[in-house]
Structure formats: structure tokens, C-alpha cells
Amino acid sequence: MHESVAATAPSTVLTVARLSGAVDALSSAIAGFALLAGTRAFTFTALLAWREPVLGGAGLVLLALVGWLRWQCRHNVARRIV
């Protein structure tokens, strides 16, 4: 006996919605940390991404790494001060 299509559709929709939310959160985090790395570098990388998407994407990930490192260093310094 087969399940009806209506019974499986909500679970598929929920899965896609969760996946979409995760991708959105990840891209927001990458952009946020890239902005922490520096606005001029972020603007240059965004303009590069307009022309060369692969290089721009790699540049945004590298900027996000630099931004994350700066954020971690600031967080550690704030802990030492308090």
C-alpha cells in the first residue's frame, strides 16, 4: 500500500524550509564576518564577485575567516580586561 502524496508533502516542505534557513544563516554569517574584516576589502571582493563569481566567493570566505579571527581576538582581549 502506498502513502498518499499529501502525507509526504509537508515533511518535504519543512525539510526544504530548514535547509533554506541554514543556507541563509550561513551566508549572513559569512557576510557579517567579512564586514568585520574591513569594508574596503569587502567592497572590492563584492565587486570582484560581480565579475568572477568563483574568485569572489573564495575571497568572501577568506574575508570571513579574517573577520572571524579579528572577532575572536577582540573577544579574548575583552575577557582578559574584565
Legacy VTK file of the C-alpha trace (Angstrom):
# vtk DataFile Version 3.0
C-alpha trace
ASCII
DATASET POLYDATA
POINTS 82 float
0.000 0.000 0.000
1.379 3.407 -0.958
1.288 6.553 1.121
-0.609 9.464 -0.270
1.314 12.393 -1.719
-0.375 14.792 0.704
1.110 12.930 3.675
4.703 13.354 2.481
4.478 16.897 1.122
4.592 18.765 4.480
7.732 16.921 5.585
9.417 17.773 2.277
8.368 21.395 2.600
9.693 21.542 6.167
12.986 19.984 5.102
13.415 22.491 2.286
12.493 25.359 4.624
15.044 24.215 7.208
17.724 23.839 4.547
16.900 27.265 3.167
17.130 28.772 6.647
20.502 27.130 7.248
21.900 28.417 3.944
20.562 31.892 4.721
22.143 31.880 8.188
25.461 30.672 6.787
25.544 33.332 4.080
24.623 36.010 6.622
27.421 34.847 8.907
29.934 34.894 6.052
28.868 38.404 5.048
28.911 39.609 8.652
32.376 38.291 9.366
33.597 39.616 6.011
32.377 43.062 7.011
34.330 42.720 10.261
37.443 42.117 8.158
37.094 45.556 6.601
34.593 47.414 4.483
37.028 48.361 1.715
38.167 44.772 1.314
34.545 43.610 1.408
33.556 46.113 -1.301
36.474 45.093 -3.505
35.623 41.419 -3.078
31.947 42.045 -3.788
32.861 43.874 -6.991
35.201 41.017 -7.910
32.357 38.576 -7.237
30.209 40.503 -9.724
32.817 39.831 -12.437
34.249 36.459 -11.332
31.837 34.586 -9.039
34.242 31.799 -8.062
37.078 34.148 -7.101
34.634 36.460 -5.365
33.163 33.601 -3.372
36.605 32.396 -2.337
37.522 35.970 -1.429
34.419 36.333 0.731
35.247 33.117 2.555
38.811 34.339 3.173
37.496 37.704 4.351
35.074 35.895 6.623
37.980 33.930 8.084
39.915 37.141 8.746
36.800 38.743 10.257
36.214 35.720 12.464
39.819 35.817 13.671
39.511 39.528 14.482
36.265 38.852 16.323
37.894 36.055 18.339
40.863 38.270 19.222
38.590 41.089 20.383
36.547 38.624 22.410
39.670 37.207 24.089
41.037 40.693 24.854
37.699 41.721 26.398
37.817 38.613 28.616
41.317 39.478 29.828
40.353 43.063 30.675
37.361 42.047 32.805
LINES 1 83
82 0 1 2 3 4 5 6 7 8 9 10 11 12 13 14 15 16 17 18 19 20 21 22 23 24 25 26 27 28 29 30 31 32 33 34 35 36 37 38 39 40 41 42 43 44 45 46 47 48 49 50 51 52 53 54 55 56 57 58 59 60 61 62 63 64 65 66 67 68 69 70 71 72 73 74 75 76 77 78 79 80 81
